[in-house]
Amino acid sequence: QVQLVESGGGLVQAGGSLRLSCAASGRTFSSYAMGWFRQAPGKEREFVAGINWSGVSTYYADSVKGRFTISRDNAKNTVYLQMNSLKPEDTAVYYCAATLRTNWYLSRSRTAMYDDWGQGTQVTVSS
């Protein structure tokens, strides 16, 4: 089990940028694949981006491809989500999640593939 704490959310104008961080506890962070999800009011939690344990393989939802970048620093036990060209429809609570499942990437958009979740950080994009 790993404990996750997100930070970096806030209020930004459309077209602006934010960088989210997710700090993990535990010595085995580098064994986990990580994902970012978001949930807007009245909507289901949706996959945003994922990254494998080494950082070599990354995956994105079509809605954020080309605007968001996921990365990780295993020495700092942290995963990041750089968000550029933000749009009002990006407004949501953003969650990071961790998984040890070997084939997580095959169903990476499913919340059930992840075993540990952070508490979330609010991102609000004004028009």
ChimeraX attribute file (.defattr): number of C-alpha atoms within 10 A of each C-alpha:
attribute: neighborCount
match mode: 1-to-1
recipient: residues
	/A:1	12
	/A:2	18
	/A:3	16
	/A:4	23
	/A:5	18
	/A:6	23
	/A:7	18
	/A:8	14
	/A:9	18
	/A:10	14
	/A:11	13
	/A:12	18
	/A:13	14
	/A:14	17
	/A:15	14
	/A:16	14
	/A:17	16
	/A:18	18
	/A:19	16
	/A:20	21
	/A:21	22
	/A:22	24
	/A:23	19
	/A:24	23
	/A:25	14
	/A:26	11
	/A:27	11
	/A:28	12
	/A:29	25
	/A:30	20
	/A:31	15
	/A:32	20
	/A:33	27
	/A:34	31
	/A:35	31
	/A:36	26
	/A:37	22
	/A:38	22
	/A:39	19
	/A:40	16
	/A:41	9
	/A:42	6
	/A:43	9
	/A:44	9
	/A:45	18
	/A:46	17
	/A:47	23
	/A:48	26
	/A:49	25
	/A:50	29
	/A:51	24
	/A:52	22
	/A:53	19
	/A:54	15
	/A:55	17
	/A:56	9
	/A:57	13
	/A:58	18
	/A:59	18
	/A:60	21
	/A:61	15
	/A:62	10
	/A:63	12
	/A:64	17
	/A:65	12
	/A:66	12
	/A:67	13
	/A:68	20
	/A:69	20
	/A:70	24
	/A:71	21
	/A:72	22
	/A:73	14
	/A:74	18
	/A:75	9
	/A:76	12
	/A:77	17
	/A:78	20
	/A:79	27
	/A:80	22
	/A:81	23
	/A:82	14
	/A:83	20
	/A:84	17
	/A:85	15
	/A:86	23
	/A:87	19
	/A:88	15
	/A:89	13
	/A:90	20
	/A:91	20
	/A:92	21
	/A:93	18
	/A:94	26
	/A:95	26
	/A:96	31
	/A:97	28
	/A:98	26
	/A:99	24
	/A:100	18
	/A:101	13
	/A:102	10
	/A:103	11
	/A:104	19
	/A:105	18
	/A:106	9
	/A:107	10
	/A:108	22
	/A:109	22
	/A:110	14
	/A:111	15
	/A:112	10
	/A:113	19
	/A:114	20
	/A:115	13
	/A:116	15
	/A:117	21
	/A:118	20
	/A:119	14
	/A:120	22
	/A:121	21
	/A:122	19
	/A:123	22
	/A:124	20
	/A:125	20
	/A:126	16
	/A:127	11
